C-alpha cells in the first residue's frame, strides 16, 4: 500500500506540474499584454511572446499573404476562369433584360435617377436657344451690311443675273407695248399729255386729228427704244449701281416692318410640337430599339464582358502592387489589440491548447510514476 500511495502521489504531483507548466507556457504566449516594470526595470518574459513580437508577426503575415495566398496566379485561377466569365455574362444579360427592355419608360428611368423634369427642361432650353439665335440674327442684320452677309458665290451669281434681269424686263416691256393693252396705254398717255397742255394741246389735236394716228408712231419708237443697246446698258448700269448701294446698307433696313417676336413664338411652338419630348420619353427603350435585346445579349454584352476581363487581367499585377497588400495586412495586424489576437488564436486552436495541457499533465504523471519507482527501487 505504501508503494501504491507513493506512486499515486508522485503521479499526481507530476501531472499537476506538467499540466500547469504547459498551461502557463500557453498563457505566456499572450500574457501579459504589456511590459511590467519593477523599480524601473522591465521584468523578464514581459510582455508575452506574441505581444513582444507583434511587429515581426504582422510583417511576416503580410509577406505570407502576398507571396502565398493572394498572388496574381491565385486570383487569376479564382476570378478569371471561364466559369466566372459565364456567370458574370449571365448576370449582366439578366439585368439587361429586366432593366432595359421591359415596359418601363425612359421617363421612369430618368425619374428614378433623379431627373423628373427632363422634358420641361429640354423645352425651356430649346426656347432659350431659339431666343438667343434670333437675338444674334437680329444683331447681325442690324450691324452688318448685306455684302458681309452674302458669300462671294452668291454676290457673283447676283451680279451675273442683273443683265439677264434687265433683258427680261425690256422684253416684257416690248411685249406689253405691242399688245392691245399697251396701245391703249399709249393712247391714254397721249391724250393726258395733250390735255394737260391746254390750248396748245387742243391746237395740236386739231391739226393731227384723233390721237389714235399717233399711237403707232409712238409705239414704234417705244419698242425701238426698248430694243436698243443703249437702253440695255443704261438700265444695267442703273441696276448695278443700285445693287452696290443696297449692299452697303444693313439688311435690317429692309425689314423694319417685320415683327420678330411673333416669329420667335411660332418657331418655339413649332419646335416643341415637332420634338414632342414628353411623348417620346413616355415610351420604353424597346420602342426605339426593337432588336436591341437580341443585339445586347448576343453581341454587345459578350464583347464588353470579354474586354472587361482582359483589361482587368492585364491590370491585375499593377493593381495588386498599388494596393500593397503586404503593407495593408501588416498595418491591420499591427493595429489589432493584443486581446483580439489572443481571442483569434485561441478561438482557432483552443481545443489543441487544451490537448497540450492534458498531454503535459499526462507526461508529468508518467514521469512522477517513473520517479516513484526509482525511489522505491533505490530505497
FENCORKA-V75411 format. One record per helix or strand. SS is the DSSP state (h for helix, s for strand). FROM is the first residue (numbers start at 1). TO is the last residue. Records with the same first field share a line. If there is no record, write none. Layout:
SS=FROM-TO, FROM-TO
This chain:
h=2-27, 49-52, 54-69, 72-79, 82-99, 106-112, 118-143, 146-149, 152-177, 180-195, 199-208, 212-227, 229-247, 251-254, 260-275, 277-281, 285-288, 292-314, 316-323, 325-335, 338-378
s=37-38, 41-42, 105-105, 145-145, 250-250, 284-284
